[in-house]
Each structure stands twice: as structure tokens, then as C-alpha cells.
Amino acid sequence: MTKSIARVTRKRQTDRTMKPEPKPLAERVRASEARKIKQGGRRMPGVVMPPDAAAALDKLQAAGYGDSASGCIFRAIVEAAERLPEPPPARARRA
């Protein structure tokens, strides 16, 4: 094998075995958010909790109710929604 062919062969093997350049964190976060939104998720703006809600959240976290503050909030919302009665069916409007 000539030197030039050997170089090309090594380069091709290296190109195939090289890992792709990792995506920046911000790009990975945005992609993850986009997938969640596509699945029906919702982006919520940042808020400041009232003191009683913050104290309740601290109590939930201390009890292991969720893995994080957002985990506690998400679980509490889902559980509260499950306890609500089903709304009556919407009436059809007459034209």
C-alpha cells in the first residue's frame, strides 16, 4: 500500500470512529424543552412564591414528596387535578 493510500485509509477509519462534537448545554436544554412542549408540556414564566406557599414547598421537599422543588410542584398539581370531579360536557351552541 502506498503512503498516500494508507493516509487516506487511516483518515477514513478515524473519521468513522471519532465521536461527534458535543452540543453546547444551552442547545441541549432548548431541544429538551422543545420535545416536552411538543408532547403537551407548557413553559411557565418565573414567579415569586408567596411566603405561605414557599413554606409549604419547603415542608413537601423535607418530607421527600418530590426530588426537587419543581418535582414537588408538578406532583402536587397532578394530584390536585386528579381529585377534582370531571367537568360537565360542554353544551353544543346553536347557530
N, C-alpha and C positions, 0 to 999 in steps of 0.2 A: 504494500500500500504506500502510495506516495505521501509526502509530508502534508501537502495541501488537502488531500482527501482525508487523511487522519484528523487534521484540524477541524474540518467540516463535520466529520462524524462525531468527534468529541463535543463540538458545539451543539449539534442536534440532540445528543444524549443529555447534555447539561440543560438545554432549554426545556426538555420534557420533564426532567426531574426537579427543576427549580420550582420552589413554591411561589405563587403569585404575591405581588407586593400587598401587604395588609392594608385594608381600607382604614382611613382615619376614623377615630372614635365618633366624631360628630356625624359622619356619613353613616356609620353603622346604627347609631341611635335614631337618626331620621328614617332609615329604612325599616327599623323595628317598629317605630311609631306608625309609619305608613301601612305596614302589614296589619297592625292592631286596628287601625281605623277602617281598613278595607274589610275586616272581619266584624265590624259593627261597633268598635270602640269609639270613644269620644275624648277629645283633648279638652282638658279643663284649665282655665287660667289659674294662676297662683292667687291664693287668698290668704287673709289673716284670720285665724280662728278666734272666736270669742273665748274668753277665759274658761267658761264652763265646759265648752267643747274640747278645749285643749287639755283640761284636767281629766275629762272622760277618756280622751285618747291616750293620755299617759297611763291611766288605770288599765285600759284594754291591753296596751303594749306590755305592761308589767305582768299581766296575767297570761301572756303568751297567746292572746286572741289572734294575732297575725304576726308575720315575720318582720313587718316594718310598719311605719305609720300609715303608708298608703295601703298596705295589706289589710290593716285593721279597718280602715275606712271602706275599702272595697267590700270586705266581708260583711260589715255592718249594713251597708246599702243593700246588698243582695239578700241578706236575711230579713231585713225590714220589708223589702218588696215582696218576699215570699209570704209574709204574714198578712199582707193586705188582701182583702177579698177581690175577686175578679171584677172589673168594672162591667156594668151592663153593656150589652151590644149597642153600638151606635144606631140610631134610627136613620132610615133612608129618607132623604129630603125629597119632597115632591117638587117637580119642576113646574 
